[in-house]
């Protein structure tokens, strides 16, 4: 008897992912979207209801055509394809644990390889570009005090946008040695010291912060007094980036998001001479190899490395070059009218 696929859904999303794996709500929602897309595609392909799908019907070939569908029909990037595949792999790993008789079926899907992706460099801001972005904020506007504090905190900490969204007022320590406690990936806490300028901007914002109710403990709120979302922070960053383009034209060539500011923080910390391991801890990277990308993309650091390395001795004697006079003489044979001997022959 074949097994109904929907039987495993509730335990997977309500128990396994949040309780046993400890994944964040954003990761769980991403997994939900991937599984939903797969189920809809399978139901359309097999011409049956999603509720009636069987585990045995989701074969390796169907998953492969689904992944092609994501790239070709939905215009997803290879990175998105791999993210969807990671969710599918975990779902079928869970099914194999729950029902050992389906292990072989699930194993075929779990061994589908990730697609190699193109290694792209990331955008970051030079010091003058970052300054232009901060200078664009008008603190006399309705949200100017909040926006200045937000941009300074993003740049100061290099935090992920999800970490900034989740900051609560209790995580801010603005007296004495100011610092903020961030909750990063894997539910790992880390503390980042704050510049006096950042602490002052946050203090000014907290004085005028007006939440809808005492339950709204998140630091940054939207214009309605509710916690700001990740999309709200992206909108704020993009708005000031567009405004700063008139003062700093080089910003026209860059895509600026909260993650761009994270890259900017990493580059500037490395340029200041900080050890790459310390920068990795600062950013909350699980693997230090993630931090190496910043060493690869920073041209200024590469130039400094090259300046410390002496160039090899080379022979400074200029190579023989053909004389311009000889070139002109060679053209005479191609221009009979300039040659008297040829002219005499035509006259004969």
C-alpha positions in Angstrom: 0.0 0.0 0.0 1.4 3.4 -1.0 2.0 6.1 1.6 0.1 9.4 1.4 2.7 12.3 1.2 0.5 14.7 3.3 0.7 12.4 6.3 4.2 13.7 7.1 3.6 17.4 6.6 2.4 18.4 10.0 5.1 16.7 12.0 7.8 17.9 9.6 6.9 21.6 9.9 5.5 21.8 13.5 7.9 19.5 15.3 11.0 18.3 13.3 12.1 21.7 11.8 11.4 24.0 14.8 12.0 21.7 17.7 14.4 19.1 16.7 16.4 21.0 14.1 15.9 24.4 15.8 15.5 26.3 12.5 14.4 29.9 12.5 10.9 30.9 11.3 12.3 32.5 8.1 14.1 29.2 7.2 10.9 27.2 7.9 8.9 29.5 5.7 11.5 29.1 2.9 11.2 25.3 3.3 7.4 25.6 3.2 7.5 27.5 -0.1 9.8 24.9 -1.7 7.7 22.0 -0.6 4.5 23.8 -1.8 6.0 24.4 -5.2 7.1 20.8 -5.5 3.6 19.5 -4.6 1.8 21.8 -7.0 4.2 20.8 -9.8 3.8 17.1 -9.0 0.0 17.4 -8.9 -0.1 19.1 -12.2 2.3 16.6 -13.8 0.5 13.6 -12.5 -2.9 15.2 -13.0 -4.2 14.5 -9.5 -5.0 16.3 -6.3 -2.2 17.4 -3.9 -4.0 15.5 -1.1 -3.7 12.3 -3.0 0.0 12.4 -3.8 2.0 9.4 -2.7 5.6 9.3 -1.6 6.4 6.6 -4.2 5.2 8.9 -6.9 7.8 11.6 -6.2 10.6 10.0 -8.1 14.0 11.3 -8.8 13.1 12.1 -12.4 10.2 14.2 -11.3 12.3 16.2 -8.9 14.9 16.8 -11.6 12.3 18.1 -14.0 10.9 20.2 -11.2 14.3 21.8 -10.7 14.6 22.5 -14.4 11.1 24.0 -14.3 12.3 26.4 -11.6 15.2 27.7 -13.7 13.5 27.7 -17.1 9.9 28.6 -16.5 10.1 30.5 -13.2 13.5 32.2 -14.0 15.0 31.2 -10.7 18.8 31.4 -10.3 20.9 28.4 -9.6 21.3 29.6 -6.0 17.5 29.5 -5.6 17.4 26.1 -7.2 19.9 24.8 -4.7 17.9 26.3 -1.8 14.7 24.6 -3.0 16.6 21.3 -3.4 18.0 21.6 0.1 14.5 21.8 1.5 13.3 18.8 -0.5 16.3 16.8 0.6 15.6 17.5 4.2 11.9 16.6 3.8 12.7 13.2 2.3 15.4 12.6 4.9 12.6 13.1 7.5 10.3 10.7 5.7 13.1 8.1 5.6 13.5 8.4 9.4 9.7 8.1 10.0 9.2 5.2 7.5 12.4 3.0 7.1 10.6 1.0 4.3 10.8 4.2 2.1 14.6 4.7 2.7 15.6 3.6 -0.8 13.0 5.8 -2.4 14.0 8.8 -0.3 17.7 8.2 -0.8 17.5 8.6 -4.6 16.1 12.1 -4.0 18.6 13.0 -1.2 21.5 12.2 -3.5 20.5 14.7 -6.2 23.6 17.0 -6.4 23.5 20.7 -6.0 24.2 22.7 -9.1 27.5 24.5 -9.3 26.9 28.2 -9.2 28.8 31.2 -10.5 31.1 32.8 -8.0 30.2 36.5 -8.2 31.8 39.4 -6.4 29.7 41.4 -4.0 29.1 45.1 -3.9 30.4 47.2 -1.1 30.8 50.9 -0.4 33.9 52.9 -0.2 34.4 55.2 2.8 33.2 58.3 0.9 30.2 56.5 -0.5 29.2 55.3 3.0 29.6 58.8 4.3 27.4 60.2 1.5 24.7 57.7 2.4 24.7 58.8 6.0 24.8 62.5 5.2 21.6 62.1 3.1 19.5 61.4 6.2 17.5 64.5 7.3 17.1 64.2 11.0 14.4 66.9 10.9 12.1 64.6 8.9 9.5 62.4 10.4 11.6 59.3 10.4 15.0 60.8 10.1 16.2 60.1 13.7 15.2 56.5 13.4 16.8 56.1 9.9 20.1 57.6 11.0 20.2 55.2 14.0 19.3 52.3 11.8 22.0 53.0 9.1 24.7 53.7 11.7 23.8 50.4 13.5 23.9 48.4 10.3 27.3 49.9 9.4 28.7 49.7 12.9 27.8 46.0 13.5 27.7 44.5 10.0 24.5 42.7 11.2 22.2 40.7 9.0 18.9 42.4 8.3 17.1 39.6 10.2 19.3 40.3 13.2 18.5 44.0 13.1 14.7 43.3 12.8 14.9 41.0 15.9 16.8 43.4 18.2 14.8 44.2 21.3 15.3 47.2 23.5 16.7 44.9 26.2 19.6 44.0 23.9 20.9 47.6 23.8 23.4 48.6 26.4 24.1 52.3 25.7 25.7 53.4 29.0 29.4 52.9 30.0 30.9 50.7 27.2 28.0 50.7 24.7 27.3 47.5 22.9 24.5 45.5 21.4 23.7 41.8 21.7 22.7 40.1 18.4 21.0 36.8 17.8 22.5 35.3 14.7 22.2 32.1 12.7 22.0 28.9 14.7 20.6 30.9 17.6 24.1 32.1 18.5 24.4 35.3 20.5 27.3 37.7 19.9 28.0 41.2 21.3 29.2 44.1 19.2 30.7 47.3 20.7 29.2 50.5 19.5 30.7 53.8 18.4 29.8 56.7 20.6 28.0 58.2 17.6 25.9 55.0 17.2 25.0 55.0 20.9 24.0 58.6 20.8 21.9 58.1 17.7 20.1 55.2 19.3 19.5 57.1 22.5 18.0 60.0 20.5 15.8 57.5 18.7 14.6 55.7 21.8 13.4 59.0 23.2 11.0 59.5 20.3 10.1 55.9 19.7 6.4 55.4 20.0 5.3 51.7 19.9 1.7 50.7 19.6 1.8 48.8 22.8 4.2 47.4 25.5 4.4 44.1 23.6 6.3 45.8 20.8 9.8 45.3 22.2 11.6 45.5 18.9 13.9 48.5 18.7 13.0 49.6 15.2 9.4 50.4 14.4 7.6 51.5 11.2 5.6 54.7 10.8 2.6 53.0 12.4 4.4 52.0 15.5 4.6 48.3 14.6 7.9 46.4 14.4 9.7 47.1 11.1 10.0 44.2 8.6 13.0 43.1 6.6 11.4 44.6 3.5 10.9 47.9 5.4 14.6 48.1 6.2 15.5 47.3 2.5 13.1 50.1 1.5 14.8 52.6 3.9 18.3 51.7 2.6 17.3 51.9 -1.0 15.6 55.2 -0.5 18.7 56.9 0.9 20.9 55.2 -1.7 18.9 56.8 -4.5 19.0 60.2 -2.7 22.8 60.0 -2.2 23.5 59.4 -5.9 23.4 63.1 -6.7 26.2 63.8 -4.2 28.2 60.6 -5.0 27.7 59.6 -8.6 29.7 56.3 -8.1 26.7 55.0 -6.2 24.8 54.8 -9.5 26.8 51.7 -10.5 26.0 49.8 -7.3 23.0 47.8 -5.9 22.7 48.9 -2.3 20.8 46.8 0.2 21.2 46.1 4.0 23.5 43.2 3.0 25.7 45.6 1.0 26.3 47.5 4.3 27.3 44.2 5.9 29.8 43.7 3.1 31.0 47.2 3.6 31.6 46.7 7.3 33.6 43.5 6.6 35.8 45.3 4.0 36.5 48.3 6.2 37.3 46.1 9.2 39.9 44.2 7.1 41.3 47.4 5.6 41.9 48.7 9.2 44.3 45.8 9.7 42.0 43.5 11.8 42.7 39.8 11.7 40.4 37.8 9.4 39.4 35.5 12.3 38.3 38.4 14.4 36.3 39.8 11.4 34.7 36.4 11.1 33.6 36.4 14.7 32.4 40.0 14.4 30.1 39.1 11.5 28.9 35.9 13.1 30.1 33.6 10.3 29.8 29.9 11.0 32.7 29.1 8.7 35.8 31.4 8.3 35.8 30.5 4.6 32.8 32.8 4.2 34.9 35.7 5.3 37.6 35.0 2.7 35.4 36.4 0.0 36.1 39.9 1.3 39.9 39.4 0.9 39.3 38.3 -2.7 37.2 41.4 -3.8 39.1 44.3 -2.1 41.3 45.8 -4.8 42.9 48.3 -2.3 44.2 45.5 -0.2 45.5 43.7 -3.2 47.3 46.8 -4.3 49.0 47.1 -0.9 50.0 43.5 -1.1 51.6 44.1 -4.5 53.4 47.2 -3.2 55.1 45.1 -0.6 56.3 42.7 -3.2 59.3 43.9 -5.3 59.0 43.5 -9.1 61.6 41.3 -10.8 64.6 42.9 -12.5 64.1 43.3 -16.2 66.3 44.4 -19.0 65.5 48.0 -19.6 67.1 48.1 -23.1 64.4 49.1 -25.5 63.8 46.5 -28.2 64.7 47.3 -31.8 61.9 49.0 -33.5 61.4 49.4 -37.2 62.2 52.9 -38.4 59.5 55.1 -39.7 61.8 56.1 -42.5 62.1 52.5 -43.5 58.3 52.1 -43.4 58.0 55.1 -45.7 60.6 53.8 -48.1 58.8 50.5 -48.2 55.6 52.3 -49.4 57.3 53.7 -52.5 57.0 50.4 -54.3 53.3 50.6 -53.8 53.1 54.1 -55.2 54.6 54.0 -58.8 53.8 57.7 -59.4 56.4 58.6 -56.8 59.1 56.6 -58.4 60.9 58.3 -61.4 62.2 55.0 -62.7 58.6 53.7 -63.0 57.5 56.9 -64.6 60.2 56.7 -67.3 59.1 53.2 -68.2 55.5 54.3 -68.8 56.8 57.1 -71.0 58.8 54.6 -73.1 
